[in-house]
Amino acid sequence: MEYIPRLKKKYQDEVINNLKNDYKSVMQVPKLVKICLNQGLGSALSDKKQIEAAQHEMSIIAGQKAMLTKATKDISNFKLRKGMPVGVMVTLRGDKMYEFLDRLITSTIPRIRDFNGISDKGFDGRGNYTMGIKEQIAFPEISIDKISKITGMDITFVTSTDSDVESLSLLKELGFPFKRNDDAEKKREKEIEAKRKEEEKEKLEASNNDNEKSENEEGVDNHENSNDLDIDSDSSEEPLKEIDK
């Protein structure tokens, strides 16, 4: 029996049936053409070990050998010469593309720190969607004990349509966890931020009140001490008066 990736089978059996009503022909239903992974090396340009590590990690993540991208011209300000490696990239198609997408949706995205949904603002106006991963340790294939530096990457999903709306519908059918309501999410974040500021303000006012209270208590103590001194001075004058008499 021929092996078919799970998401590829889902696209053939479910996604096409769900989207074909919007088109005159089944052949017009948008599909995923390729997935491009790209990582810039940044400050690691002069570190050969870091370049090799980035290439190895990208190969493990994608399941396909990563290729080094090289500078096309000299840039003196960046100490960059033509031909120097500046990044790592992989292009996935066919079954490997669907396998990577399945792992990304089911395993990697839920492991992203503070994840609350993917934004739908990453479309380029031509039906392609790009998202960023800030830490490569989100991929279960990468062991945090074996890496020397936390790096991120960009993942671009290229579709067969030029419409962002059609591309969004396709990615949602494939299982992308987009934010359902950005306005509600922004409102909730604003409420949380306002509540945090209010708590900080209350703490500041409470600390100021405590300081004022302690200062008042010190003033009262000083006043009582001065009264005691006055009483002592009055009592010391009485024997002198008796002697004068």
C-alpha positions, 0 to 999 in steps of 0.5 A, a space after each residue: 500500500 502506498 504511503 500518503 501523508 495524513 495532511 495530503 490525504 485530508 486535503 484530497 478528501 476533505 479540503 477540496 470538498 469543502 472549498 470546491 463550491 466556491 469555484 467553477 472547477 475543482 482544479 481551481 481550488 487553491 493548494 499548497 505548492 511549497 514551504 520555504 524555511 529561512 534562517 539568517 546567521 547574523 553575528 555568527 558569520 565568522 564562526 564556522 562551528 555556528 554555521 555548521 550547527 545552524 545547517 545541521 539543525 535546519 536539516 533535522 527540522 526539515 528532514 532534508 539537507 539545508 543549503 547555505 545562502 551566500 552574499 552576492 556582493 561586498 558590504 564593508 560596513 557589515 564586514 561582508 564579502 561576496 561568497 560568505 555564508 549569510 544564512 540557511 534555507 530549505 525548500 520543501 515540496 510534495 510528501 515532505 512538505 505535508 509531513 513537515 506541515 503536520 509536525 508543525 501544526 500538531 507538535 511545534 506550534 503548541 510548544 511556542 512560549 506564550 502562544 495564543 494563536 497565529 496572526 493573519 497579518 502575515 500575507 504578502 498580497 499574493 496569496 503567500 503567508 509567512 510566520 516567524 519562529 523565535 526559538 528553534 527549541 520549539 521543534 521537538 527534533 531539537 534537544 535544548 541540551 545540544 544547542 549553543 545558541 537560541 535562534 529563530 527562522 521564517 517559514 513561508 507557505 506558498 500557495 497556488 492562488 494570488 488571493 490572500 482571502 482564498 489562501 487564508 481559507 485554505 490554511 484554515 482548512 488544513 488546521 492552522 490555529 489562527 486567532 479567531 478574533 484579533 479585536 477581542 484579543 487586543 481588548 483583553 490584552 488592554 484590560 490586562 495591562 490596565 489592571 496591572 498598571 492599577 495594581 502597581 499604582 495601588 502598591 505605590 500609594 500604599 508604600 507612600 502612605 506607609 512612609 508618611 505614617 512612619 514619618 509622622 510617628 517619628 515626628 510625634 516621638 521627637 515632640 514628646 522627647 522635647 517636652 520631656 526635656 522642657 519638664 526636666 529643665 523646669 524641675 531643675 530651676 525650682 531648687 535654685 529659687 528655694 536657695 535664693 529665698 
